[in-house]
C-alpha cells in the first residue's frame, strides 16, 4: 500500500511538471501573460478564512523594472502556485488510493479522468467564488486550460504505471 501511495504522489509531481511546462510553452508561443486567477483565488480564500496576507511592517519591494510590488500580492501569487502543487500532488495520491481498489484502466482513460479531475479541482472553486465564468471563455481560453490538464493526466497515469512496473 505505501508504495502505491508514494507512486501516486510522485506521478502527481510528474504530471504537475508536465502541466507547468505545457502552460509555459503556450505562454512562449502565444506571448500571453501568466494567469492571475490562482493568485486571485488564493486571495479570496484567505479573505474568506479571515487570514490577512498583509503582514505588519511590510513595505513594497522593488520588483524588476523598478515597479513596486506589494508583499501581499506576492504572497497571493505564492499561495496560488502552492495550491496548484497541492492539487497536482493530491490528485496523484488519490489515484494511488483508487488503484489499490480498482484494476489498471487503459492509459487514455486514466489520463482523461486524472486531467479532468485536476481541471475541475482548479476551475470549479474559481467559478463558485465568482472569479471566472467558463461559459464566457473563448476557444483559446479553453485550449489554454484543457491542453495542460490533459498533459497532467496522461503524464500522471503513465508515470504511475511505470513506477508500479519497476
N, C-alpha and C positions, 0 to 999 in steps of 0.2 A: 504493500500500500504506500509506504513513504516514497518509494521510487517513482510511482505514478504521479504523486503529488509534486515531487521535485521536477519530474519531466514536464508536468503541466506548467509550472512556473517558468522553467527555462524556455519552453516552447512559447509561452506568452511573451517573454522578453524578446525572443527572436522575432515574433510577429509584430511587436511594438517597434522594433528596429525597422522592419520592412515597411510598416505604416509611415514612420517618420521619413525614411529615405524616399518613398514614393511621393509623399507630400512635398518634400524639399525639391525633388525633381520637377514636380508640377510647378512649383514657385519659380524655379530656374527657367523652365521652358516658356511659361506664360508671363513671367515678370510680375507675378501677383504678390501682394504682401502676405505676411503671415496672418492667420485668423486671430482676431481679438476675442472671439467667442469663449475660448477656455478661460481667459482672464476675467471676462465679464461674468461668467458663470461662477468662478471662484469668489469674486467679489460679492455676488448676490447670495451665495450660500453662506459666506462669512457674515454678511449683514443679517440674514435670517436666523443664524445661530447666535447672534449677538456678539460676534467676535470682531474686534476692530483690527484692521491691518495697518492702521496709523499708530506707530509707537511713539511714546513721549520722547521728545528730544530729537526726532527725525528731522533732517533737513534735506532739501533736494540735492541729489547727487549729480555731478557733471556727467552727462552722457556723451556718447560720440557725437561729433558735430557741434558741440558746445551747447546743446539743449539740456535744460534741467529736467531730470526725471524724478518723479515722486516715488519715494521709497514704498508707499502703499501700492502704487501702480505696479512697481517691480515685484512686490510680494504677491499681488493678484496674478501676475503673469507666471510666477514660480509655482504658486498653488495650482493654477490651471494646468501647467505641464505635469506636475506631480499627480494630479487627478487622472490625467491621461495614462501615466505609467501604472497607477493603481488599477485602472480599468483593464489595461492590457494584461498585467500580471494576474489579476483576479480572475479574468475570464479563462486564462490558461490554467490556473489552479482548478477552477470549476470544471474545465474539460477533463483534467486528470481525475477528478472525483467521478464524473459521469462515466468515464472509461473504466472505472472499477466495476460498474454495474452493467454496462452495455458492451456488446462486441464492437469491433472496429468497423465504422462505416466507410463507404468509399471516400477517398480523399476529397473529391469535388463536393460531396455532400457535407462532410465535416467542415471543410473550408468555408462553404457558403453559410453554414449555421454559425460558425465562430465569427465570421466577418459581420454577419447580420446582428449578432449579439453585441459585438463591440460598437457597431454603429448605433444601435438602439440605446446602449448604455450611455452614450455621449449625447445623442440627439434628442432623445425623449425628455430627459431632465431639462435640457436647454429650452425646448419648446414649452414644457409645462411651466417653466419660470418666465415665459414670455420674452425670451431673449432672441428667439428665431422663429420663423414661420416657414417650415419646409414647403408648404403649399405655394409659397411665393418664390421658391428657388428657381433659378434658371437651369437649363440643361448643364451648363458649365459648372454651376454650383453643385448639382447632384454628382457630376463626374468627379469633382474635387473631393467629395465625401465618400462616394461608393468605391472608387478605384483603390484608394489607400486602405479602406477597411477590407476589401476583397483580398488585397495583398496580405494584410494582417491574418485573415482567416486561413488562407492557403499555407502561408509560412508556419503558422502555429500548428496546424494539423500535420503538415509534413515533418516539422521538427519533432513533434511528439512521437510520431511513428518511427522516425529514425532513432530517437533515444530509446524507445521501447525495444527495438530490434537489437541495439548494441549492447 
